[in-house]
Amino acid sequence: ILDDPPTDCGGKCTKGRLFDGALSYAGGGPNSRDNQLFFVHNMADQPIGHELWEVPIGNVTTGMGVINALYGGYGETVDQVQIFQHGN
């Protein structure tokens, strides 16, 4: 999927960072978005949103507690290449 133009998220995105509750495609380079989406949660100190493909397509308006309750122990240890090549 082609990248969307950058946005300031209606004032919610600052310094190349998405806000808690943002929904975005994951990608691995320009115009590389496919079928992986992620919600931003508890990531105030992480540089999420500075890449061209990390443009929010939506956001959580209610129920952020449910998003925050999802298991986050995997962190960034998931092998994206393996998922792409073999599925999950």
C-alpha positions as protocol buffer text, in pm:
chain_id: "A"
residue {
  index: 1
  type: ILE
  ca { x: 0 y: 0 z: 0 }
}
residue {
  index: 2
  type: LEU
  ca { x: 139 y: 341 z: -90 }
}
residue {
  index: 3
  type: ASP
  ca { x: 234 y: 570 z: 198 }
}
residue {
  index: 4
  type: ASP
  ca { x: -9 y: 841 z: 305 }
}
residue {
  index: 5
  type: PRO
  ca { x: 111 y: 1201 z: 323 }
}
residue {
  index: 6
  type: PRO
  ca { x: 247 y: 1309 z: 663 }
}
residue {
  index: 7
  type: THR
  ca { x: 1 y: 1460 z: 909 }
}
residue {
  index: 8
  type: ASP
  ca { x: 14 y: 1634 z: 1245 }
}
residue {
  index: 9
  type: CYS
  ca { x: -282 y: 1419 z: 1356 }
}
residue {
  index: 10
  type: GLY
  ca { x: -494 y: 1722 z: 1424 }
}
residue {
  index: 11
  type: GLY
  ca { x: -226 y: 1851 z: 1661 }
}
residue {
  index: 12
  type: LYS
  ca { x: -191 y: 1517 z: 1846 }
}
residue {
  index: 13
  type: CYS
  ca { x: 135 y: 1408 z: 1675 }
}
residue {
  index: 14
  type: THR
  ca { x: 442 y: 1596 z: 1787 }
}
residue {
  index: 15
  type: LYS
  ca { x: 810 y: 1559 z: 1703 }
}
residue {
  index: 16
  type: GLY
  ca { x: 752 y: 1259 z: 1475 }
}
residue {
  index: 17
  type: ARG
  ca { x: 570 y: 1059 z: 1741 }
}
residue {
  index: 18
  type: LEU
  ca { x: 227 y: 906 z: 1729 }
}
residue {
  index: 19
  type: PHE
  ca { x: -5 y: 942 z: 2026 }
}
residue {
  index: 20
  type: ASP
  ca { x: -148 y: 672 z: 2253 }
}
residue {
  index: 21
  type: GLY
  ca { x: -453 y: 527 z: 2082 }
}
residue {
  index: 22
  type: ALA
  ca { x: -334 y: 590 z: 1726 }
}
residue {
  index: 23
  type: LEU
  ca { x: -396 y: 312 z: 1472 }
}
residue {
  index: 24
  type: SER
  ca { x: -134 y: 279 z: 1198 }
}
residue {
  index: 25
  type: TYR
  ca { x: -6 y: 36 z: 941 }
}
residue {
  index: 26
  type: ALA
  ca { x: 325 y: -132 z: 1012 }
}
residue {
  index: 27
  type: GLY
  ca { x: 581 y: -130 z: 735 }
}
residue {
  index: 28
  type: GLY
  ca { x: 943 y: -193 z: 658 }
}
residue {
  index: 29
  type: GLY
  ca { x: 1026 y: 82 z: 413 }
}
residue {
  index: 30
  type: PRO
  ca { x: 866 y: 332 z: 180 }
}
residue {
  index: 31
  type: ASN
  ca { x: 537 y: 208 z: 30 }
}
residue {
  index: 32
  type: SER
  ca { x: 570 y: -125 z: 215 }
}
residue {
  index: 33
  type: ARG
  ca { x: 246 y: -126 z: 416 }
}
residue {
  index: 34
  type: ASP
  ca { x: 47 y: -445 z: 378 }
}
residue {
  index: 35
  type: ASN
  ca { x: -183 y: -616 z: 627 }
}
residue {
  index: 36
  type: GLN
  ca { x: -21 y: -548 z: 967 }
}
residue {
  index: 37
  type: LEU
  ca { x: -174 y: -279 z: 1185 }
}
residue {
  index: 38
  type: PHE
  ca { x: -79 y: -164 z: 1532 }
}
residue {
  index: 39
  type: PHE
  ca { x: -225 y: 48 z: 1810 }
}
residue {
  index: 40
  type: VAL
  ca { x: 10 y: 279 z: 1996 }
}
residue {
  index: 41
  type: HIS
  ca { x: -11 y: 234 z: 2371 }
}
residue {
  index: 42
  type: ASN
  ca { x: 219 y: 319 z: 2660 }
}
residue {
  index: 43
  type: MET
  ca { x: 484 y: 433 z: 2413 }
}
residue {
  index: 44
  type: ALA
  ca { x: 532 y: 798 z: 2511 }
}
residue {
  index: 45
  type: ASP
  ca { x: 913 y: 766 z: 2506 }
}
residue {
  index: 46
  type: GLN
  ca { x: 937 y: 563 z: 2182 }
}
residue {
  index: 47
  type: PRO
  ca { x: 993 y: 720 z: 1838 }
}
residue {
  index: 48
  type: ILE
  ca { x: 683 y: 565 z: 1683 }
}
residue {
  index: 49
  type: GLY
  ca { x: 556 y: 768 z: 1390 }
}
residue {
  index: 50
  type: HIS
  ca { x: 871 y: 911 z: 1239 }
}
residue {
  index: 51
  type: GLU
  ca { x: 875 y: 681 z: 935 }
}
residue {
  index: 52
  type: LEU
  ca { x: 685 y: 762 z: 615 }
}
residue {
  index: 53
  type: TRP
  ca { x: 463 y: 454 z: 648 }
}
residue {
  index: 54
  type: GLU
  ca { x: 370 y: 523 z: 1012 }
}
residue {
  index: 55
  type: VAL
  ca { x: 86 y: 762 z: 943 }
}
residue {
  index: 56
  type: PRO
  ca { x: -223 y: 717 z: 1160 }
}
residue {
  index: 57
  type: ILE
  ca { x: -535 y: 597 z: 984 }
}
residue {
  index: 58
  type: GLY
  ca { x: -755 y: 615 z: 1293 }
}
residue {
  index: 59
  type: ASN
  ca { x: -755 y: 635 z: 1670 }
}
residue {
  index: 60
  type: VAL
  ca { x: -926 y: 488 z: 1973 }
}
residue {
  index: 61
  type: THR
  ca { x: -1196 y: 722 z: 2100 }
}
residue {
  index: 62
  type: THR
  ca { x: -1324 y: 505 z: 2388 }
}
residue {
  index: 63
  type: GLY
  ca { x: -1196 y: 187 z: 2546 }
}
residue {
  index: 64
  type: MET
  ca { x: -826 y: 267 z: 2561 }
}
residue {
  index: 65
  type: GLY
  ca { x: -816 y: 57 z: 2878 }
}
residue {
  index: 66
  type: VAL
  ca { x: -882 y: -250 z: 2665 }
}
residue {
  index: 67
  type: ILE
  ca { x: -586 y: -166 z: 2438 }
}
residue {
  index: 68
  type: ASN
  ca { x: -360 y: -108 z: 2739 }
}
residue {
  index: 69
  type: ALA
  ca { x: -466 y: -443 z: 2886 }
}
residue {
  index: 70
  type: LEU
  ca { x: -338 y: -638 z: 2582 }
}
residue {
  index: 71
  type: TYR
  ca { x: -26 y: -844 z: 2645 }
}
residue {
  index: 72
  type: GLY
  ca { x: 277 y: -633 z: 2563 }
}
residue {
  index: 73
  type: GLY
  ca { x: 555 y: -869 z: 2664 }
}
residue {
  index: 74
  type: TYR
  ca { x: 660 y: -941 z: 2309 }
}
residue {
  index: 75
  type: GLY
  ca { x: 790 y: -588 z: 2262 }
}
residue {
  index: 76
  type: GLU
  ca { x: 985 y: -554 z: 1941 }
}
residue {
  index: 77
  type: THR
  ca { x: 1122 y: -910 z: 1957 }
}
residue {
  index: 78
  type: VAL
  ca { x: 883 y: -1048 z: 1696 }
}
residue {
  index: 79
  type: ASP
  ca { x: 1068 y: -1152 z: 1379 }
}
residue {
  index: 80
  type: GLN
  ca { x: 879 y: -960 z: 1110 }
}
residue {
  index: 81
  type: VAL
  ca { x: 1071 y: -1128 z: 827 }
}
residue {
  index: 82
  type: GLN
  ca { x: 971 y: -1473 z: 953 }
}
residue {
  index: 83
  type: ILE
  ca { x: 606 y: -1369 z: 977 }
}
residue {
  index: 84
  type: PHE
  ca { x: 621 y: -1229 z: 623 }
}
residue {
  index: 85
  type: GLN
  ca { x: 781 y: -1542 z: 482 }
}
residue {
  index: 86
  type: HIS
  ca { x: 593 y: -1809 z: 678 }
}
residue {
  index: 87
  type: GLY
  ca { x: 287 y: -1647 z: 835 }
}
residue {
  index: 88
  type: ASN
  ca { x: 213 y: -1644 z: 1204 }
}
